[in-house]
Amino acid sequence: MPLTEAGIYAAALRLIDENGVEALTMRKLATTLDANPMSLYHHVPNKDALLHGVARTVGTRFRTVTPEDAPWQERIRLLAADFRTLAHRHPKLTAYSFGQPDFLQPEDPFWTALTATLDAAGVPHSETPQIAALVCTVVVGFLTAELNGALHQWANLQRSTPPSGADEPANAGPDEDGVFRLVLDTIISGLENRLTADPAGEGDHEPAQYSRRASGRIPRQLPPLAALREGEPTEESRR
């Protein structure tokens, strides 16, 4: 059958799932496809382009349906859970992709759904990219530690000074699902607190408009990120 980009990416993904990114070569891929290695270059110029194409193909399989009338908190949980499921389905590709700063693009379904959910939560448009980047950083950090075994190893570390008069109990390892729920609870609680924070100051600031939260309250204007980064006191801290 004639070579196609979709067929090439599908075959490359199978090889990655079996042996990892490092073991993938254009020659091995050509053998799998029963094709001349040079013919692959008519569709993908090099291995980097091939890997980007495979990652994009997997990214399009992110198909979570998040009802617009659901609370934004539940939508974030659904998005993160599906992102985790997809990462576990292709762990070797995921480990590679997480090491690339451009593995998420504006048109990726996950990023599109996440930014739409933050808009629904009431995050100002000017701050949506930064908040979305923060959410991705936390979730990706957890998934990286989970997939490479670091989470399990850290959960089994013994304290340097055991409790007085008691032996350090054996640790069977983390409840990874429970830890993941805790991660999401922390993200959501942080967003809720920020959305209900007092404004950084009075005067010329026009009140921002926010969507109604599940609690029924209307969040007030957020303190500017720049003020928080530079350590400027907020109205809350002045009190």
Legacy VTK file of the C-alpha trace (Angstrom):
# vtk DataFile Version 3.0
C-alpha trace
ASCII
DATASET POLYDATA
POINTS 239 float
0.000 0.000 0.000
1.233 3.542 -0.655
2.880 5.366 2.229
0.901 8.054 4.007
1.779 10.339 6.898
-0.940 8.753 9.031
0.400 5.271 8.333
3.970 6.334 9.057
3.011 7.937 12.372
0.938 4.923 13.419
3.810 2.525 12.707
6.292 4.787 14.493
4.024 4.939 17.540
3.880 1.146 17.708
7.679 0.967 17.648
7.951 3.651 20.339
5.448 1.849 22.564
7.486 -1.336 22.239
11.059 -0.083 22.517
11.096 3.637 23.295
12.026 6.740 21.342
15.750 6.044 21.432
15.333 2.751 19.585
13.312 4.290 16.772
15.237 4.853 13.546
14.090 5.680 10.047
15.575 2.396 8.843
13.667 0.324 11.413
10.509 2.188 10.558
11.008 1.529 6.858
11.489 -2.176 7.574
8.258 -2.242 9.564
6.444 -0.568 6.690
8.182 -2.766 4.104
9.339 0.369 2.333
12.539 1.893 1.032
14.039 4.085 3.790
14.531 6.956 1.368
10.824 6.948 0.537
10.024 8.000 4.107
11.780 11.299 3.570
9.159 12.292 1.029
6.729 12.509 3.959
8.900 13.390 6.978
12.252 15.203 6.592
13.922 13.738 9.687
13.392 11.926 12.972
12.546 15.108 14.884
9.739 15.876 12.459
8.590 12.267 12.735
8.404 12.474 16.540
6.519 15.762 16.415
4.052 14.197 14.007
3.552 11.180 16.250
3.015 13.431 19.279
0.460 15.535 17.394
-1.352 12.386 16.306
-1.621 11.169 19.888
-2.703 14.623 21.041
-5.686 14.578 18.702
-6.994 11.525 20.563
-7.772 13.707 23.543
-11.555 13.793 23.260
-12.953 14.629 26.681
-16.469 16.004 26.516
-16.853 18.688 29.185
-20.441 19.955 29.343
-20.462 23.735 29.366
-23.015 23.779 32.177
-20.800 21.678 34.482
-18.881 23.511 37.234
-15.450 24.552 36.067
-13.927 22.562 38.942
-15.395 19.333 37.540
-14.263 20.222 34.038
-10.672 20.608 35.228
-10.846 17.206 36.924
-12.147 15.570 33.741
-9.513 17.236 31.565
-6.653 16.256 33.866
-7.923 12.686 34.234
-8.092 12.193 30.460
-4.658 13.756 30.045
-3.303 11.274 32.579
-5.044 8.344 30.867
-3.495 9.282 27.525
-0.060 9.645 29.128
-0.287 6.151 30.634
-1.439 4.699 27.328
1.826 5.757 25.665
4.318 6.206 28.541
7.487 6.068 26.445
6.272 8.738 24.043
4.965 10.787 26.975
8.336 10.712 28.724
9.959 12.035 25.553
7.284 14.649 24.872
7.409 16.079 28.402
11.071 16.847 27.805
10.231 19.071 24.825
9.222 22.662 25.652
6.957 22.844 22.593
5.027 19.612 23.141
1.855 21.667 23.736
0.632 23.950 20.979
-2.276 26.457 20.923
-4.357 24.192 18.687
-3.928 21.064 20.850
-7.306 19.802 22.147
-6.097 19.699 25.759
-4.818 23.281 25.729
-7.948 24.517 23.947
-10.226 22.816 26.473
-8.158 23.988 29.455
-8.132 27.647 28.429
-11.878 27.517 27.715
-12.455 26.073 31.187
-10.391 28.822 32.816
-12.411 31.395 30.898
-15.570 29.788 32.285
-14.092 29.993 35.795
-13.702 33.739 35.419
-9.945 34.061 34.916
-9.234 37.314 33.022
-8.248 36.729 29.403
-4.914 38.457 29.953
-3.987 35.958 32.663
-5.411 32.779 31.106
-2.150 31.685 29.376
-0.137 32.071 32.585
-2.677 30.234 34.738
-3.016 27.475 32.109
0.772 27.145 32.002
0.830 26.808 35.795
-1.827 24.066 35.719
0.099 22.201 33.009
3.358 22.517 34.945
1.865 20.948 38.067
0.043 18.144 36.229
2.999 17.336 33.969
5.340 17.354 36.968
3.156 14.806 38.755
2.840 12.601 35.672
6.585 12.708 35.058
7.293 11.567 38.620
4.601 8.918 38.374
5.793 7.474 35.065
9.523 7.434 35.834
9.051 5.889 39.281
10.185 8.913 41.274
6.815 9.281 43.006
6.984 5.708 44.291
10.588 6.117 45.428
9.939 9.407 47.229
6.917 7.941 49.013
9.164 5.200 50.399
11.871 7.502 51.750
12.377 7.083 55.483
12.597 10.073 57.764
16.111 10.905 58.922
14.904 11.039 62.526
12.255 8.399 63.320
9.622 9.252 65.937
10.893 8.744 69.479
10.091 5.311 70.876
8.594 4.000 67.656
9.910 2.121 64.688
9.455 3.717 61.289
6.492 1.897 59.703
7.032 0.150 56.404
5.591 2.120 53.509
3.797 0.098 50.857
4.047 2.958 48.364
1.826 5.836 47.385
-1.820 5.670 46.464
-1.107 7.288 43.112
-4.777 7.859 42.311
-5.216 9.472 45.708
-2.149 11.666 45.240
-3.430 12.723 41.831
-6.762 13.737 43.364
-4.857 15.705 45.991
-2.903 17.477 43.237
-6.142 18.489 41.523
-7.728 19.556 44.824
-4.730 21.804 45.448
-4.902 23.365 41.981
-8.632 23.978 42.255
-8.415 25.375 45.793
-5.685 27.760 44.684
-7.771 28.988 41.769
-10.835 29.413 43.974
-8.837 31.452 46.467
-7.381 33.622 43.742
-10.743 34.208 42.108
-12.189 35.448 45.379
-9.167 37.536 46.424
-9.526 41.226 47.193
-8.328 43.636 44.497
-4.780 44.924 44.819
-5.965 48.483 45.073
-8.772 50.935 44.498
-9.023 53.787 42.036
-8.735 53.478 38.312
-9.123 49.678 38.145
-12.302 48.745 36.377
-14.115 45.790 37.961
-13.571 42.592 36.005
-16.527 40.472 34.982
-16.445 36.840 36.060
-18.633 33.855 35.444
-20.746 32.641 38.359
-18.998 29.899 40.290
-20.692 26.747 41.489
-21.041 28.350 44.919
-23.174 31.113 43.429
-20.759 33.874 44.448
-19.392 36.414 41.995
-15.599 36.567 42.320
-14.054 39.993 42.523
-11.139 41.385 40.557
-7.890 39.464 40.864
-4.728 41.114 42.166
-2.320 41.548 39.224
0.222 38.747 38.847
3.006 41.293 38.577
2.139 42.683 42.006
2.256 39.208 43.555
5.561 38.408 41.888
7.188 41.668 43.007
5.969 41.275 46.584
3.724 44.362 46.572
1.197 44.262 49.430
-2.384 43.470 48.509
-5.391 44.946 50.244
-5.765 41.691 52.174
-2.204 41.849 53.462
-2.622 45.494 54.539
-5.442 44.398 56.834
LINES 1 240
239 0 1 2 3 4 5 6 7 8 9 10 11 12 13 14 15 16 17 18 19 20 21 22 23 24 25 26 27 28 29 30 31 32 33 34 35 36 37 38 39 40 41 42 43 44 45 46 47 48 49 50 51 52 53 54 55 56 57 58 59 60 61 62 63 64 65 66 67 68 69 70 71 72 73 74 75 76 77 78 79 80 81 82 83 84 85 86 87 88 89 90 91 92 93 94 95 96 97 98 99 100 101 102 103 104 105 106 107 108 109 110 111 112 113 114 115 116 117 118 119 120 121 122 123 124 125 126 127 128 129 130 131 132 133 134 135 136 137 138 139 140 141 142 143 144 145 146 147 148 149 150 151 152 153 154 155 156 157 158 159 160 161 162 163 164 165 166 167 168 169 170 171 172 173 174 175 176 177 178 179 180 181 182 183 184 185 186 187 188 189 190 191 192 193 194 195 196 197 198 199 200 201 202 203 204 205 206 207 208 209 210 211 212 213 214 215 216 217 218 219 220 221 222 223 224 225 226 227 228 229 230 231 232 233 234 235 236 237 238
